Amino acid sequence: MAWELLFKSDMGLLSLFVIVFTTGMSVWYARYFSKKMKEESQQEK
């Protein structure tokens, strides 16, 4: 029933979009900041 509500109702689809978007944003920010920290540490050497 929970899966049906998640995939078939408007609020469920909106919730799913928010979950996917937030997870994607967190992955992107983690990679972005990791890359910037590596660049900064290489410039200091």
Residue, then its C-alpha position, 0 to 999 in steps of 0.5 A: m500500500a505504501w508503494e502504491l501511494l508513493f507512485k500513484s498519488d500526486m503527493g507521493l510523486l512530489s515526495l519521491f521527487v524531493i527525495v531524489f533531488t535532495t539525494g542528488m544534491s547531496v552527492w553533487y555537493a560532496r563531490y564538488f567540495s571534495k574536488k575544491m579541497k583537493e585543488e586547494s591542498q595542491q596549490e599550497k604545496 
